[in-house]
Amino acid sequence: MTSSVIVRPVRIEDADELIAANLASIALHEPWVSPCRDQASFHAYFNRCDGERAVGLVARERASGRIVGVVNLSEIVRGFFQNAYLGYYGVLGMDGRGLMSEAVRLSITHAFEVLGLHRLEANIQPGNLPSRNLVQRLGFRQEGYSPRYLKIGGEWRDHERWAILAEDWQG
């Protein structure tokens, strides 16, 4: 079966389209995530995605080529840990069709099969039910709760810790 989504590393050519999609999606993103919304923040993001410590993947709908969302594998630690944080967000107009579930699924497979990671951790704000439901559908288990874990939108926000191991992945 051919996937309806393509994921690939972020490219400099993605800047204008990704910024426009993120600006149009502010109501969808807040208060969950604050992605790049101007050239300066895009370039900072792009430069962080070095392929070693962070991988940024842009998801596009195969049929239209439109951006579906972004999946990030960040703070990649090698050695005995082989772990990364998983973050993701969709964009307005492409939501509600299962495309981000597919994009995250493809990205997890990439993390385990291409990058050789052993564990992925997703930290999700308790009220973000679509994100919680997505990781649950994909087989993540809740490992804990972290009060005031990340500062998003100028506020320290609580997060639930969800994780999956390579050997548990049913991709």
N, C-alpha and C positions, 0 to 999 in steps of 0.2 A: 504494500500500500504506500502510495506516495504521500508524503507529508504536505499539508497545506501551508506550512510555515518553513521558512529558511532562517537559520541563525548563522551569523558570521561575525568576526571581530569588527568592532567599530572602526570606521575609516574617517579620515578628515573630510571626505566628501559628504558625510552624513550630517555635518554641522547644521546647515540651514534648515533641512527638513526636520531633523530631530528637535532643534530649538523651537520651530514653529509648532510641532506636535505637542511639545511639553507646555508651551504657552497656552495652547488651546485646551489643555488637559488639567489646568490648575485645580478646577473644582473636583476632578477625579482623584488627583494626587494628594491634596491637602486633607488632613494633617499627616498623612502617612509617609510621604517622601518629598524631597525638594531637589528634583533633578536640574540639570543645566537648562537655563532659560535665556542665555546670552552667549556671545562669542567667547568672552573671557572664561566663563564657567565651563563651556564646552571644551575649550583648549586645556583647561586644568584637568578635566575628566579624561580627555583623550591621552594626555601625557601620563596620567596615573596608570592607564591601561597598558602596561609594558609587556604583558604576556608572562611575566615571571611572578610578580607579587599581586597582580590584578589583571583580570581578563574582562573586558566589556564586550558583550555580544548584542548586536542589533538584530531584532527579529522582524522579518518582513513577510507579508502575505505572498505566497508564491504567485497567485493569479494576478494580483494588481501591482505588486512591488511596493505597496505602502507599508510604512513602519507600523508594526503591531505593538511593539514595546521594546524594553531593554532588559537584559539579564546580566547581572554582574557577579563575578566570582572574585572576591577581594580578600586581602590579608592572607594570601596563599602561604602556607607554611609547609616546608618540605621536611626532610630528615625523618625522624621517628613519628611525626604527627600526620603529615600528608592531609591537611585540612584546609578548608576555605569557608568563608562566609558567602552565602547565597542571598542576593537581593534582586528584586525584579519589580517592574511596573509596566502597565499597559497604557495605551493612549486612547483618548476619546474618539469615538467613531469606529473603533476596532474592538471595543469591549463587548462582553456578553455573548461571544461566539465560540469560546473555548480555545481561541488562538494563543492566548498567553499560557494556558495549561500545556499546550503543545510545545510552545517555545521553551518553557521551563523544563519540560520533559527532555527535549533535545539537548538543552544546556547541561542538565544533570548527566546525561549519557556522555557528553563531551568531557565533563569534569572527571568522570570515572574512567572512561575508556581512552581518551586522548591525553588528558593531563595526568592520569594515573593517581588521582587523589583517592583517599580512603574514606573521608568523612566530609559531609557538607552540613553546615549549620545555618538555619534561617531564623532571624530574630524578628518577631512580628508583634506589633502593638495589639493588645487584647481585643480592641474594638474593630480591628480590620478583618471582618469576617470573610470577605472574598479571599484574602491571602491565607488565612488560617485554613479555610476549606480546600484551597488549592494544594497546600503541602500535605494535608491529611489524605486527599485523594491520591497523591503520589507516593504515599507510604512513609512519610516522615512521622516520627514519634515525638511527643512533647517531653522535653527533658527538664524543664524548669521555668522559673519566673525570675526576671531581673528588674527590680524597681529602679526607676530613673536611669535607665540603661544608656539611651542615646539622646543627644540633643538634636531635635528636629523642629524647625520653625521657631527657634529661640526658646524652646521648652524641653526640659528633661522628661522623657517619656518612658513609661514602663514597657517591657517587652516580654513575650514568651519565647523560650528557646526551643526550637524544633530541629531535629537532626535526622540524617539518614546515612547509613554506611554502605560502601560499595557492594558488600556481599548481600545486603538486603534489597538492593535496587532491582526492580522488576522491569525497568525501562522498556 
